[in-house]
């Protein structure tokens, strides 16, 4: 009988999240792999390149709250599919900016990076939302770590490939190929992704298992009672922004993303300009720390869920890998004191491994987001975290311009890891799901956020 043995459709959903996040990060990283060639071809300095690197982050951050509202209003499937198609389309268009004059090309590239960021805005809140719907609490850390580890897998898989494409065919082809892959995936997404109760491949046994162990299987249906979908109330945002636990999580994610965006933007340039590697070699070398980041990312989720199953509190199970991993990632500063190439790569790999272990912020979001606004809660988290996508490339660009080297830039990256540790130790406190209070219908004081 169908109901006697559970299906495992949630693992197919997780595979789709992993693949789409791989494409997502590959499209973000196209600009860094092409960065040195772009800089030479367009004749721009490090500060200008830093601003181009940051363009994605401006619109990505600004698009978070609207993206989260759209997810909660219309559901993850449609909103995410539209995002995949358009960020891929705008990636393709970047391959044609070289047809213009230098000034026009710089403006066009900046604008297209803005559009890519805007289209990608719902992606990670959508991931967290889908994981919260499809996975029980005790599997959520591993599921979140797996989709989040795709950022490293994207570098492992595509950095050597994109480096070879730039070397062999020119930087334009990186954008054309990666954008084309994304357009095709948006079609596959529509065919495979459904809400748990509506998926044609799931049986009752799996659905009951998910629902009875903390999975929010009715997340989208809950907002559709009586045929009316309600968007999130403005007061919900205020409640999240006055919750100490969430503020600590937001600060921690900002600092963690500071490390991420060094690797996504300046790291290949560091290898070429500071360490004298060719772009082809830099593409391959950049993938080595990413392998370690991928392993660390998956391991962090596995460790966290294992601690939870062994009876440790949710707070300890999430915080222990985060704190330990981020302390390990401060070893990036040691690269300033070694000249041997394999040691530089080794310290970078160790730092990225630690960052991977500690990157459990999305699991924490799935554990803490109010069920009424899971998309918006993830968007707020992602908005604060990705302020680093704006600040990190620009700050590093100014540091390099002022000092002529990457030494203080690496200190800046290591300091981000340390601040994230302090945030989780001092500010976050106990990790619990936030429960929202409905504001009074007429007059009265606005409700405060409470945790239970």
PyMOL commands that set and color helices and strands:
alter all, ss='L'
color gray80, all
select helices_A, chain A and resi 2-4+9-33+35-42+46-74+76-94+97-99+102-120+122-134+137-169+172-192+196-198+204-212+219-222+225-227+234-241+244-273+279-309+314-337+341-358+361-368+371-385+387-403+407-428
alter helices_A, ss='H'
color red, helices_A
select strands_A, chain A and resi 434-435+450-451
alter strands_A, ss='S'
color yellow, strands_A
deselect
rebuild
show_as cartoon
